[in-house]
């Protein structure tokens, strides 16, 4: 008995190719035009699991009577939780105001008027963000003035590894947003 309401990709299971990846009903709100990938969600889940063990150890240390050690463990656990949540937010976000590039430690927002083009290109890309490079596709965002934005979306990153059709859909949606709002 299939339960399509429980899957995040229920729209993709229907086989309808003409349905947009994620429609943008509210263009004034920031939204990611693609779903976080299994590698990114898995890494965040492992980090949250480790944080739960650190917080459990903080509780045990506090019950043993060492409050400074418990406070240090609780701070490390809170830092791990914040890191896991930030890891889930990494990516490109769009709205009617512009394009927001969220990195692990930094966020940059560009208005649509400052973006010259959004396109995909074959080039060496980093595999899962590690220093190792492989040949793949990258989404290149060129500014009207200055250097292009740092490549954040590739077909080998945590959102799209082993999911080339999801990368193509996300690139198409981002190119459509750029064409619609630059114009």
CNS distance restraints for C-alpha pairs under 8 A (distance, minus, plus):
assign (resid   3 and name CA) (resid   7 and name CA) 7.43 0.50 0.50
assign (resid   4 and name CA) (resid  10 and name CA) 5.38 0.50 0.50
assign (resid   5 and name CA) (resid  10 and name CA) 6.77 0.50 0.50
assign (resid   6 and name CA) (resid  10 and name CA) 7.89 0.50 0.50
assign (resid   9 and name CA) (resid  13 and name CA) 6.52 0.50 0.50
assign (resid  10 and name CA) (resid  14 and name CA) 6.96 0.50 0.50
assign (resid  11 and name CA) (resid  15 and name CA) 7.72 0.50 0.50
assign (resid  11 and name CA) (resid  16 and name CA) 7.71 0.50 0.50
assign (resid  12 and name CA) (resid  16 and name CA) 6.99 0.50 0.50
assign (resid  20 and name CA) (resid 173 and name CA) 7.82 0.50 0.50
assign (resid  21 and name CA) (resid  33 and name CA) 7.49 0.50 0.50
assign (resid  21 and name CA) (resid  34 and name CA) 7.15 0.50 0.50
assign (resid  21 and name CA) (resid 169 and name CA) 6.21 0.50 0.50
assign (resid  21 and name CA) (resid 170 and name CA) 7.25 0.50 0.50
assign (resid  21 and name CA) (resid 173 and name CA) 7.26 0.50 0.50
assign (resid  22 and name CA) (resid  33 and name CA) 5.92 0.50 0.50
assign (resid  22 and name CA) (resid  34 and name CA) 6.82 0.50 0.50
assign (resid  27 and name CA) (resid  95 and name CA) 5.26 0.50 0.50
assign (resid  27 and name CA) (resid  96 and name CA) 5.28 0.50 0.50
assign (resid  28 and name CA) (resid  95 and name CA) 5.43 0.50 0.50
assign (resid  28 and name CA) (resid  96 and name CA) 5.32 0.50 0.50
assign (resid  28 and name CA) (resid  97 and name CA) 7.14 0.50 0.50
assign (resid  29 and name CA) (resid  95 and name CA) 5.69 0.50 0.50
assign (resid  29 and name CA) (resid  96 and name CA) 7.72 0.50 0.50
assign (resid  30 and name CA) (resid  93 and name CA) 5.94 0.50 0.50
assign (resid  30 and name CA) (resid  94 and name CA) 5.44 0.50 0.50
assign (resid  30 and name CA) (resid  95 and name CA) 4.89 0.50 0.50
assign (resid  31 and name CA) (resid  93 and name CA) 5.15 0.50 0.50
assign (resid  31 and name CA) (resid  94 and name CA) 5.55 0.50 0.50
assign (resid  31 and name CA) (resid  95 and name CA) 6.63 0.50 0.50
assign (resid  32 and name CA) (resid  91 and name CA) 7.36 0.50 0.50
assign (resid  32 and name CA) (resid  92 and name CA) 6.11 0.50 0.50
assign (resid  32 and name CA) (resid  93 and name CA) 4.41 0.50 0.50
assign (resid  32 and name CA) (resid  94 and name CA) 6.30 0.50 0.50
assign (resid  33 and name CA) (resid  92 and name CA) 7.82 0.50 0.50
assign (resid  33 and name CA) (resid  93 and name CA) 6.87 0.50 0.50
assign (resid  33 and name CA) (resid  94 and name CA) 7.19 0.50 0.50
assign (resid  33 and name CA) (resid 170 and name CA) 6.35 0.50 0.50
assign (resid  33 and name CA) (resid 173 and name CA) 6.69 0.50 0.50
assign (resid  33 and name CA) (resid 174 and name CA) 7.08 0.50 0.50
assign (resid  34 and name CA) (resid 166 and name CA) 7.80 0.50 0.50
assign (resid  34 and name CA) (resid 170 and name CA) 5.63 0.50 0.50
assign (resid  35 and name CA) (resid 159 and name CA) 7.53 0.50 0.50
assign (resid  36 and name CA) (resid  40 and name CA) 6.46 0.50 0.50
assign (resid  36 and name CA) (resid  41 and name CA) 6.68 0.50 0.50
assign (resid  36 and name CA) (resid  88 and name CA) 7.09 0.50 0.50
assign (resid  36 and name CA) (resid 158 and name CA) 7.94 0.50 0.50
assign (resid  36 and name CA) (resid 159 and name CA) 5.29 0.50 0.50
assign (resid  37 and name CA) (resid  41 and name CA) 6.28 0.50 0.50
assign (resid  37 and name CA) (resid 158 and name CA) 5.87 0.50 0.50
assign (resid  37 and name CA) (resid 159 and name CA) 3.59 0.50 0.50
assign (resid  37 and name CA) (resid 160 and name CA) 5.98 0.50 0.50
assign (resid  37 and name CA) (resid 161 and name CA) 7.82 0.50 0.50
assign (resid  38 and name CA) (resid  42 and name CA) 5.75 0.50 0.50
assign (resid  38 and name CA) (resid 158 and name CA) 7.14 0.50 0.50
assign (resid  38 and name CA) (resid 159 and name CA) 6.66 0.50 0.50
assign (resid  39 and name CA) (resid  43 and name CA) 6.09 0.50 0.50
assign (resid  39 and name CA) (resid 158 and name CA) 4.82 0.50 0.50
assign (resid  39 and name CA) (resid 159 and name CA) 6.50 0.50 0.50
assign (resid  39 and name CA) (resid 161 and name CA) 7.68 0.50 0.50
assign (resid  40 and name CA) (resid  44 and name CA) 6.27 0.50 0.50
assign (resid  40 and name CA) (resid  87 and name CA) 7.23 0.50 0.50
assign (resid  40 and name CA) (resid  88 and name CA) 6.62 0.50 0.50
assign (resid  40 and name CA) (resid 158 and name CA) 4.93 0.50 0.50
assign (resid  40 and name CA) (resid 159 and name CA) 6.14 0.50 0.50
assign (resid  41 and name CA) (resid  45 and name CA) 6.08 0.50 0.50
assign (resid  41 and name CA) (resid  88 and name CA) 6.70 0.50 0.50
assign (resid  42 and name CA) (resid  46 and name CA) 6.20 0.50 0.50
assign (resid  43 and name CA) (resid  47 and name CA) 6.19 0.50 0.50
assign (resid  43 and name CA) (resid  84 and name CA) 7.84 0.50 0.50
assign (resid  44 and name CA) (resid  48 and name CA) 6.11 0.50 0.50
assign (resid  44 and name CA) (resid  84 and name CA) 4.71 0.50 0.50
assign (resid  44 and name CA) (resid  85 and name CA) 7.12 0.50 0.50
assign (resid  44 and name CA) (resid  87 and name CA) 6.56 0.50 0.50
assign (resid  44 and name CA) (resid  88 and name CA) 6.77 0.50 0.50
assign (resid  45 and name CA) (resid  49 and name CA) 6.12 0.50 0.50
assign (resid  45 and name CA) (resid  84 and name CA) 7.52 0.50 0.50
assign (resid  46 and name CA) (resid  50 and name CA) 6.22 0.50 0.50
assign (resid  47 and name CA) (resid  51 and name CA) 6.13 0.50 0.50
assign (resid  47 and name CA) (resid  80 and name CA) 6.55 0.50 0.50
assign (resid  47 and name CA) (resid  81 and name CA) 7.27 0.50 0.50
assign (resid  47 and name CA) (resid  84 and name CA) 5.94 0.50 0.50
assign (resid  48 and name CA) (resid  52 and name CA) 6.23 0.50 0.50
assign (resid  48 and name CA) (resid  80 and name CA) 6.97 0.50 0.50
assign (resid  48 and name CA) (resid  81 and name CA) 5.89 0.50 0.50
assign (resid  48 and name CA) (resid  84 and name CA) 6.41 0.50 0.50
assign (resid  49 and name CA) (resid  53 and name CA) 6.60 0.50 0.50
assign (resid  50 and name CA) (resid  54 and name CA) 6.31 0.50 0.50
assign (resid  50 and name CA) (resid  80 and name CA) 7.93 0.50 0.50
assign (resid  51 and name CA) (resid  55 and name CA) 6.10 0.50 0.50
assign (resid  51 and name CA) (resid  76 and name CA) 7.86 0.50 0.50
assign (resid  51 and name CA) (resid  77 and name CA) 4.76 0.50 0.50
assign (resid  51 and name CA) (resid  78 and name CA) 7.39 0.50 0.50
assign (resid  51 and name CA) (resid  80 and name CA) 5.66 0.50 0.50
assign (resid  51 and name CA) (resid  81 and name CA) 6.27 0.50 0.50
assign (resid  52 and name CA) (resid  56 and name CA) 6.06 0.50 0.50
assign (resid  52 and name CA) (resid  77 and name CA) 7.12 0.50 0.50
assign (resid  53 and name CA) (resid  57 and name CA) 6.15 0.50 0.50
assign (resid  54 and name CA) (resid  58 and name CA) 6.19 0.50 0.50
assign (resid  54 and name CA) (resid  73 and name CA) 6.18 0.50 0.50
assign (resid  54 and name CA) (resid  74 and name CA) 7.13 0.50 0.50
assign (resid  54 and name CA) (resid  76 and name CA) 7.34 0.50 0.50
assign (resid  54 and name CA) (resid  77 and name CA) 5.46 0.50 0.50
assign (resid  55 and name CA) (resid  59 and name CA) 6.31 0.50 0.50
assign (resid  55 and name CA) (resid  73 and name CA) 6.57 0.50 0.50
assign (resid  55 and name CA) (resid  74 and name CA) 5.57 0.50 0.50
assign (resid  55 and name CA) (resid  77 and name CA) 5.51 0.50 0.50
assign (resid  56 and name CA) (resid  60 and name CA) 6.34 0.50 0.50
assign (resid  57 and name CA) (resid  61 and name CA) 6.03 0.50 0.50
assign (resid  57 and name CA) (resid  70 and name CA) 7.73 0.50 0.50
assign (resid  57 and name CA) (resid  73 and name CA) 7.14 0.50 0.50
assign (resid  58 and name CA) (resid  62 and name CA) 6.06 0.50 0.50
assign (resid  58 and name CA) (resid  69 and name CA) 7.40 0.50 0.50
assign (resid  58 and name CA) (resid  70 and name CA) 4.42 0.50 0.50
assign (resid  58 and name CA) (resid  71 and name CA) 7.04 0.50 0.50
assign (resid  58 and name CA) (resid  72 and name CA) 7.83 0.50 0.50
assign (resid  58 and name CA) (resid  73 and name CA) 5.01 0.50 0.50
assign (resid  58 and name CA) (resid  74 and name CA) 5.57 0.50 0.50
assign (resid  59 and name CA) (resid  63 and name CA) 6.23 0.50 0.50
assign (resid  59 and name CA) (resid  70 and name CA) 6.66 0.50 0.50
assign (resid  60 and name CA) (resid  64 and name CA) 6.23 0.50 0.50
assign (resid  60 and name CA) (resid  70 and name CA) 7.90 0.50 0.50
assign (resid  61 and name CA) (resid  65 and name CA) 6.55 0.50 0.50
assign (resid  61 and name CA) (resid  66 and name CA) 5.88 0.50 0.50
assign (resid  61 and name CA) (resid  67 and name CA) 7.25 0.50 0.50
assign (resid  61 and name CA) (resid  69 and name CA) 6.69 0.50 0.50
assign (resid  61 and name CA) (resid  70 and name CA) 5.27 0.50 0.50
assign (resid  62 and name CA) (resid  66 and name CA) 5.50 0.50 0.50
assign (resid  62 and name CA) (resid  67 and name CA) 5.30 0.50 0.50
assign (resid  62 and name CA) (resid  69 and name CA) 7.56 0.50 0.50
assign (resid  62 and name CA) (resid  70 and name CA) 5.07 0.50 0.50
assign (resid  66 and name CA) (resid  70 and name CA) 6.31 0.50 0.50
assign (resid  67 and name CA) (resid  71 and name CA) 6.01 0.50 0.50
assign (resid  68 and name CA) (resid  72 and name CA) 6.23 0.50 0.50
assign (resid  69 and name CA) (resid  73 and name CA) 6.23 0.50 0.50
assign (resid  70 and name CA) (resid  74 and name CA) 6.03 0.50 0.50
assign (resid  71 and name CA) (resid  75 and name CA) 6.07 0.50 0.50
assign (resid  72 and name CA) (resid  76 and name CA) 6.27 0.50 0.50
assign (resid  73 and name CA) (resid  77 and name CA) 6.13 0.50 0.50
assign (resid  74 and name CA) (resid  78 and name CA) 6.11 0.50 0.50
assign (resid  75 and name CA) (resid  79 and name CA) 6.10 0.50 0.50
assign (resid  76 and name CA) (resid  80 and name CA) 6.19 0.50 0.50
assign (resid  77 and name CA) (resid  81 and name CA) 6.29 0.50 0.50
assign (resid  78 and name CA) (resid  82 and name CA) 6.20 0.50 0.50
assign (resid  79 and name CA) (resid  83 and name CA) 6.10 0.50 0.50
assign (resid  80 and name CA) (resid  84 and name CA) 6.17 0.50 0.50
assign (resid  81 and name CA) (resid  85 and name CA) 6.26 0.50 0.50
assign (resid  82 and name CA) (resid  86 and name CA) 6.09 0.50 0.50
assign (resid  83 and name CA) (resid  87 and name CA) 6.02 0.50 0.50
assign (resid  83 and name CA) (resid 104 and name CA) 7.98 0.50 0.50
assign (resid  84 and name CA) (resid  88 and name CA) 6.48 0.50 0.50
assign (resid  85 and name CA) (resid  89 and name CA) 6.64 0.50 0.50
assign (resid  86 and name CA) (resid  90 and name CA) 6.51 0.50 0.50
assign (resid  86 and name CA) (resid 104 and name CA) 6.23 0.50 0.50
assign (resid  87 and name CA) (resid 104 and name CA) 6.16 0.50 0.50
assign (resid  89 and name CA) (resid 102 and name CA) 6.90 0.50 0.50
assign (resid  90 and name CA) (resid 101 and name CA) 7.78 0.50 0.50
assign (resid  90 and name CA) (resid 102 and name CA) 4.96 0.50 0.50
assign (resid  90 and name CA) (resid 103 and name CA) 5.18 0.50 0.50
assign (resid  90 and name CA) (resid 104 and name CA) 6.11 0.50 0.50
assign (resid  91 and name CA) (resid 101 and name CA) 6.05 0.50 0.50
assign (resid  91 and name CA) (resid 102 and name CA) 5.28 0.50 0.50
assign (resid  91 and name CA) (resid 103 and name CA) 6.73 0.50 0.50
assign (resid  91 and name CA) (resid 152 and name CA) 6.66 0.50 0.50
assign (resid  91 and name CA) (resid 153 and name CA) 7.17 0.50 0.50
assign (resid  92 and name CA) (resid  99 and name CA) 6.96 0.50 0.50
assign (resid  92 and name CA) (resid 100 and name CA) 5.73 0.50 0.50
assign (resid  92 and name CA) (resid 101 and name CA) 4.75 0.50 0.50
assign (resid  92 and name CA) (resid 102 and name CA) 6.20 0.50 0.50
assign (resid  92 and name CA) (resid 152 and name CA) 7.57 0.50 0.50
assign (resid  92 and name CA) (resid 153 and name CA) 7.73 0.50 0.50
assign (resid  93 and name CA) (resid  99 and name CA) 5.89 0.50 0.50
assign (resid  93 and name CA) (resid 100 and name CA) 4.96 0.50 0.50
assign (resid  93 and name CA) (resid 101 and name CA) 6.41 0.50 0.50
assign (resid  93 and name CA) (resid 102 and name CA) 7.52 0.50 0.50
assign (resid  94 and name CA) (resid  98 and name CA) 6.00 0.50 0.50
assign (resid  94 and name CA) (resid  99 and name CA) 4.69 0.50 0.50
assign (resid  94 and name CA) (resid 100 and name CA) 6.14 0.50 0.50
assign (resid  94 and name CA) (resid 174 and name CA) 7.95 0.50 0.50
assign (resid  94 and name CA) (resid 177 and name CA) 7.62 0.50 0.50
assign (resid  95 and name CA) (resid  99 and name CA) 6.62 0.50 0.50
assign (resid  96 and name CA) (resid 181 and name CA) 6.65 0.50 0.50
assign (resid  97 and name CA) (resid 111 and name CA) 5.82 0.50 0.50
assign (resid  97 and name CA) (resid 112 and name CA) 6.76 0.50 0.50
assign (resid  98 and name CA) (resid 109 and name CA) 6.89 0.50 0.50
assign (resid  98 and name CA) (resid 110 and name CA) 5.57 0.50 0.50
assign (resid  98 and name CA) (resid 111 and name CA) 4.03 0.50 0.50
assign (resid  98 and name CA) (resid 112 and name CA) 4.61 0.50 0.50
assign (resid  98 and name CA) (resid 113 and name CA) 7.99 0.50 0.50
assign (resid  98 and name CA) (resid 181 and name CA) 7.94 0.50 0.50
assign (resid  99 and name CA) (resid 109 and name CA) 5.76 0.50 0.50
assign (resid  99 and name CA) (resid 110 and name CA) 5.33 0.50 0.50
assign (resid  99 and name CA) (resid 111 and name CA) 6.28 0.50 0.50
assign (resid  99 and name CA) (resid 112 and name CA) 6.72 0.50 0.50
assign (resid 100 and name CA) (resid 107 and name CA) 6.99 0.50 0.50
assign (resid 100 and name CA) (resid 108 and name CA) 5.72 0.50 0.50
assign (resid 100 and name CA) (resid 109 and name CA) 4.23 0.50 0.50
assign (resid 100 and name CA) (resid 110 and name CA) 6.30 0.50 0.50
assign (resid 101 and name CA) (resid 107 and name CA) 5.71 0.50 0.50
assign (resid 101 and name CA) (resid 108 and name CA) 5.21 0.50 0.50
assign (resid 101 and name CA) (resid 109 and name CA) 6.22 0.50 0.50
assign (resid 101 and name CA) (resid 152 and name CA) 7.79 0.50 0.50
assign (resid 102 and name CA) (resid 106 and name CA) 6.33 0.50 0.50
assign (resid 102 and name CA) (resid 107 and name CA) 4.47 0.50 0.50
assign (resid 102 and name CA) (resid 108 and name CA) 6.54 0.50 0.50
assign (resid 103 and name CA) (resid 107 and name CA) 5.80 0.50 0.50
assign (resid 110 and name CA) (resid 114 and name CA) 6.33 0.50 0.50
assign (resid 110 and name CA) (resid 115 and name CA) 7.21 0.50 0.50
assign (resid 111 and name CA) (resid 115 and name CA) 7.05 0.50 0.50
assign (resid 112 and name CA) (resid 178 and name CA) 6.84 0.50 0.50
assign (resid 112 and name CA) (resid 181 and name CA) 6.20 0.50 0.50
assign (resid 112 and name CA) (resid 182 and name CA) 5.16 0.50 0.50
assign (resid 113 and name CA) (resid 182 and name CA) 5.64 0.50 0.50
assign (resid 114 and name CA) (resid 143 and name CA) 5.62 0.50 0.50
assign (resid 114 and name CA) (resid 144 and name CA) 5.36 0.50 0.50
assign (resid 114 and name CA) (resid 145 and name CA) 7.26 0.50 0.50
assign (resid 115 and name CA) (resid 141 and name CA) 7.10 0.50 0.50
assign (resid 115 and name CA) (resid 142 and name CA) 5.98 0.50 0.50
assign (resid 115 and name CA) (resid 143 and name CA) 4.32 0.50 0.50
assign (resid 115 and name CA) (resid 144 and name CA) 5.47 0.50 0.50
assign (resid 115 and name CA) (resid 178 and name CA) 7.87 0.50 0.50
assign (resid 115 and name CA) (resid 182 and name CA) 7.41 0.50 0.50
assign (resid 116 and name CA) (resid 141 and name CA) 7.65 0.50 0.50
assign (resid 116 and name CA) (resid 142 and name CA) 5.46 0.50 0.50
assign (resid 116 and name CA) (resid 143 and name CA) 5.00 0.50 0.50
assign (resid 116 and name CA) (resid 144 and name CA) 4.70 0.50 0.50
assign (resid 117 and name CA) (resid 140 and name CA) 7.94 0.50 0.50
assign (resid 117 and name CA) (resid 141 and name CA) 5.90 0.50 0.50
assign (resid 117 and name CA) (resid 142 and name CA) 5.29 0.50 0.50
assign (resid 117 and name CA) (resid 143 and name CA) 7.10 0.50 0.50
assign (resid 117 and name CA) (resid 178 and name CA) 7.49 0.50 0.50
assign (resid 118 and name CA) (resid 139 and name CA) 7.00 0.50 0.50
assign (resid 118 and name CA) (resid 140 and name CA) 5.79 0.50 0.50
assign (resid 118 and name CA) (resid 141 and name CA) 4.63 0.50 0.50
assign (resid 118 and name CA) (resid 142 and name CA) 6.50 0.50 0.50
assign (resid 118 and name CA) (resid 174 and name CA) 7.39 0.50 0.50
assign (resid 118 and name CA) (resid 175 and name CA) 5.53 0.50 0.50
assign (resid 118 and name CA) (resid 178 and name CA) 6.76 0.50 0.50
assign (resid 119 and name CA) (resid 139 and name CA) 5.70 0.50 0.50
assign (resid 119 and name CA) (resid 140 and name CA) 5.41 0.50 0.50
assign (resid 119 and name CA) (resid 141 and name CA) 6.73 0.50 0.50
assign (resid 119 and name CA) (resid 171 and name CA) 7.48 0.50 0.50
assign (resid 119 and name CA) (resid 175 and name CA) 6.67 0.50 0.50
assign (resid 120 and name CA) (resid 137 and name CA) 6.38 0.50 0.50
assign (resid 120 and name CA) (resid 138 and name CA) 5.45 0.50 0.50
assign (resid 120 and name CA) (resid 139 and name CA) 4.42 0.50 0.50
assign (resid 120 and name CA) (resid 140 and name CA) 5.79 0.50 0.50
assign (resid 120 and name CA) (resid 171 and name CA) 7.14 0.50 0.50
assign (resid 121 and name CA) (resid 137 and name CA) 5.47 0.50 0.50
assign (resid 121 and name CA) (resid 138 and name CA) 5.46 0.50 0.50
assign (resid 121 and name CA) (resid 139 and name CA) 6.53 0.50 0.50
assign (resid 121 and name CA) (resid 140 and name CA) 6.87 0.50 0.50
assign (resid 122 and name CA) (resid 135 and name CA) 7.15 0.50 0.50
assign (resid 122 and name CA) (resid 136 and name CA) 5.61 0.50 0.50
assign (resid 122 and name CA) (resid 137 and name CA) 4.51 0.50 0.50
assign (resid 122 and name CA) (resid 138 and name CA) 6.45 0.50 0.50
assign (resid 123 and name CA) (resid 135 and name CA) 5.78 0.50 0.50
assign (resid 123 and name CA) (resid 136 and name CA) 5.74 0.50 0.50
assign (resid 123 and name CA) (resid 137 and name CA) 6.08 0.50 0.50
assign (resid 123 and name CA) (resid 138 and name CA) 6.87 0.50 0.50
assign (resid 124 and name CA) (resid 133 and name CA) 5.79 0.50 0.50
assign (resid 124 and name CA) (resid 134 and name CA) 5.29 0.50 0.50
assign (resid 124 and name CA) (resid 135 and name CA) 4.41 0.50 0.50
assign (resid 124 and name CA) (resid 136 and name CA) 5.91 0.50 0.50
assign (resid 124 and name CA) (resid 137 and name CA) 7.83 0.50 0.50
assign (resid 125 and name CA) (resid 133 and name CA) 5.16 0.50 0.50
assign (resid 125 and name CA) (resid 134 and name CA) 5.52 0.50 0.50
assign (resid 125 and name CA) (resid 135 and name CA) 6.03 0.50 0.50
assign (resid 125 and name CA) (resid 136 and name CA) 5.83 0.50 0.50
assign (resid 125 and name CA) (resid 137 and name CA) 7.23 0.50 0.50
assign (resid 125 and name CA) (resid 138 and name CA) 6.99 0.50 0.50
assign (resid 125 and name CA) (resid 154 and name CA) 6.86 0.50 0.50
assign (resid 125 and name CA) (resid 156 and name CA) 7.14 0.50 0.50
assign (resid 126 and name CA) (resid 130 and name CA) 5.86 0.50 0.50
assign (resid 126 and name CA) (resid 131 and name CA) 6.11 0.50 0.50
assign (resid 126 and name CA) (resid 132 and name CA) 5.73 0.50 0.50
assign (resid 126 and name CA) (resid 133 and name CA) 4.36 0.50 0.50
assign (resid 126 and name CA) (resid 134 and name CA) 6.36 0.50 0.50
assign (resid 126 and name CA) (resid 156 and name CA) 6.89 0.50 0.50
assign (resid 126 and name CA) (resid 157 and name CA) 7.28 0.50 0.50
assign (resid 127 and name CA) (resid 131 and name CA) 7.38 0.50 0.50
assign (resid 127 and name CA) (resid 132 and name CA) 5.96 0.50 0.50
assign (resid 127 and name CA) (resid 133 and name CA) 5.79 0.50 0.50
assign (resid 127 and name CA) (resid 134 and name CA) 6.48 0.50 0.50
assign (resid 127 and name CA) (resid 156 and name CA) 5.20 0.50 0.50
assign (resid 127 and name CA) (resid 157 and name CA) 6.00 0.50 0.50
assign (resid 128 and name CA) (resid 156 and name CA) 5.93 0.50 0.50
assign (resid 128 and name CA) (resid 157 and name CA) 4.34 0.50 0.50
assign (resid 128 and name CA) (resid 158 and name CA) 5.37 0.50 0.50
assign (resid 128 and name CA) (resid 161 and name CA) 7.61 0.50 0.50
assign (resid 129 and name CA) (resid 157 and name CA) 6.12 0.50 0.50
assign (resid 129 and name CA) (resid 158 and name CA) 7.65 0.50 0.50
assign (resid 136 and name CA) (resid 154 and name CA) 7.19 0.50 0.50
assign (resid 136 and name CA) (resid 155 and name CA) 6.29 0.50 0.50
assign (resid 136 and name CA) (resid 156 and name CA) 6.91 0.50 0.50
assign (resid 137 and name CA) (resid 154 and name CA) 5.64 0.50 0.50
assign (resid 137 and name CA) (resid 155 and name CA) 5.58 0.50 0.50
assign (resid 137 and name CA) (resid 156 and name CA) 7.93 0.50 0.50
assign (resid 138 and name CA) (resid 151 and name CA) 6.79 0.50 0.50
assign (resid 138 and name CA) (resid 152 and name CA) 7.94 0.50 0.50
assign (resid 138 and name CA) (resid 153 and name CA) 5.99 0.50 0.50
assign (resid 138 and name CA) (resid 154 and name CA) 4.23 0.50 0.50
assign (resid 138 and name CA) (resid 155 and name CA) 6.55 0.50 0.50
assign (resid 139 and name CA) (resid 151 and name CA) 6.61 0.50 0.50
assign (resid 139 and name CA) (resid 152 and name CA) 7.51 0.50 0.50
assign (resid 139 and name CA) (resid 153 and name CA) 5.61 0.50 0.50
assign (resid 139 and name CA) (resid 154 and name CA) 6.18 0.50 0.50
assign (resid 139 and name CA) (resid 171 and name CA) 6.68 0.50 0.50
assign (resid 140 and name CA) (resid 148 and name CA) 7.22 0.50 0.50
assign (resid 140 and name CA) (resid 149 and name CA) 7.38 0.50 0.50
assign (resid 140 and name CA) (resid 151 and name CA) 6.21 0.50 0.50
assign (resid 141 and name CA) (resid 148 and name CA) 5.72 0.50 0.50
assign (resid 141 and name CA) (resid 149 and name CA) 5.66 0.50 0.50
assign (resid 141 and name CA) (resid 151 and name CA) 7.66 0.50 0.50
assign (resid 142 and name CA) (resid 147 and name CA) 6.99 0.50 0.50
assign (resid 142 and name CA) (resid 148 and name CA) 4.21 0.50 0.50
assign (resid 142 and name CA) (resid 149 and name CA) 6.36 0.50 0.50
assign (resid 143 and name CA) (resid 147 and name CA) 6.53 0.50 0.50
assign (resid 143 and name CA) (resid 148 and name CA) 5.44 0.50 0.50
assign (resid 143 and name CA) (resid 149 and name CA) 7.19 0.50 0.50
assign (resid 153 and name CA) (resid 157 and name CA) 6.77 0.50 0.50
assign (resid 154 and name CA) (resid 160 and name CA) 7.14 0.50 0.50
assign (resid 154 and name CA) (resid 167 and name CA) 7.50 0.50 0.50
assign (resid 155 and name CA) (resid 159 and name CA) 7.94 0.50 0.50
assign (resid 155 and name CA) (resid 160 and name CA) 5.11 0.50 0.50
assign (resid 155 and name CA) (resid 161 and name CA) 5.82 0.50 0.50
assign (resid 155 and name CA) (resid 162 and name CA) 7.90 0.50 0.50
assign (resid 155 and name CA) (resid 163 and name CA) 7.52 0.50 0.50
assign (resid 155 and name CA) (resid 164 and name CA) 6.27 0.50 0.50
assign (resid 155 and name CA) (resid 167 and name CA) 5.84 0.50 0.50
assign (resid 156 and name CA) (resid 160 and name CA) 5.94 0.50 0.50
assign (resid 156 and name CA) (resid 161 and name CA) 4.55 0.50 0.50
assign (resid 156 and name CA) (resid 162 and name CA) 7.56 0.50 0.50
assign (resid 157 and name CA) (resid 161 and name CA) 5.63 0.50 0.50
assign (resid 160 and name CA) (resid 164 and name CA) 6.48 0.50 0.50
assign (resid 160 and name CA) (resid 166 and name CA) 6.47 0.50 0.50
assign (resid 160 and name CA) (resid 167 and name CA) 5.71 0.50 0.50
assign (resid 163 and name CA) (resid 167 and name CA) 6.62 0.50 0.50
assign (resid 164 and name CA) (resid 168 and name CA) 6.29 0.50 0.50
assign (resid 165 and name CA) (resid 169 and name CA) 6.21 0.50 0.50
assign (resid 166 and name CA) (resid 170 and name CA) 6.12 0.50 0.50
assign (resid 167 and name CA) (resid 171 and name CA) 6.05 0.50 0.50
assign (resid 168 and name CA) (resid 172 and name CA) 6.08 0.50 0.50
assign (resid 169 and name CA) (resid 173 and name CA) 6.14 0.50 0.50
assign (resid 170 and name CA) (resid 174 and name CA) 6.12 0.50 0.50
assign (resid 171 and name CA) (resid 175 and name CA) 6.04 0.50 0.50
assign (resid 172 and name CA) (resid 176 and name CA) 6.08 0.50 0.50
assign (resid 173 and name CA) (resid 177 and name CA) 6.19 0.50 0.50
assign (resid 174 and name CA) (resid 178 and name CA) 6.20 0.50 0.50
assign (resid 175 and name CA) (resid 179 and name CA) 6.12 0.50 0.50
assign (resid 176 and name CA) (resid 180 and name CA) 6.00 0.50 0.50
assign (resid 177 and name CA) (resid 181 and name CA) 6.07 0.50 0.50
assign (resid 178 and name CA) (resid 182 and name CA) 5.64 0.50 0.50
assign (resid 179 and name CA) (resid 183 and name CA) 6.24 0.50 0.50
